[in-house]
Amino acid sequence: MNVGESVRKCIDDWELRELDSAMLHACNAIDGTAKKLYPTIGSNKRFTRLLRESYAILGPMGAPGIDLVETRFPVTVQRPKASGGKPDIADVIYGIHRCTHGHGDELPDGFALIEDVAGPKRVTRMEIQRGKVRLSDRIIFGLIAVAVLSPANKGQSVPDGYHLTFGDSAQLMINGWWGRAKDFPAIAAQEPMPQVKLDLGEWMS
């Protein structure tokens, strides 16, 4: 399946509120993109590398206000790749969501996505406990934004009308935004937001 098809299926399934399936297709879009960019390295390393190199997109679109570079999460994943040895959001997405859905398993308890995208506007939640983290379903659209905007996917397509939104007014028609990562900072600058490092140190042991 190509990246464009994964993006289409992701949005279609989100519209049906089938969040696990939508997340699977979003992860497939990242997998497909990362394989184009880094074909000689393993899936974990290339998947998480692409996300870390795209935090300027993933953050505003999927976890607004959170400093994704510095924040670490109190969960256990195999072979985290973030600096310092503790998992960042890229490790959580790969180690929990991508691997679980990719193997056809159910998400572990405490990791189900929170439904925020449908409204109200400007509400993005994240629930964290020791060993558990529930991300907003906005992370789905953060992932497909990373895939759509990657220059590796210039020339991909989806049916007309498919789009991403940012903030209150920016609407990015996907077929007009393939490969345009360099243009996204101007969109993000229209709605600046703080970058808060989540200090979860007491749960990190």
WOCOR-V817481 format. One line per field, one symbol per residue. ss: DSSP state (~ for helix, > for strand, _ for the rest). A space follows every 10 residues. Layout:
ss->???
This chain:
ss->__~~~~~~~~ ~~~~~___~~ ~~~~~~~~~~ ~~~~~~~___ __~~~~~~~~ ~~~_~~~~~~ ~~___>____ __________ ________~~ ~~~~~~~~~~ ~~________ ___>______ ______>>>_ _>>>_>_~~~ ~~~~~~~~~_ ~~~_______ __>>>>___> >>>~~~____ ~~~~~~~~~~ ~____>____ ~~~__
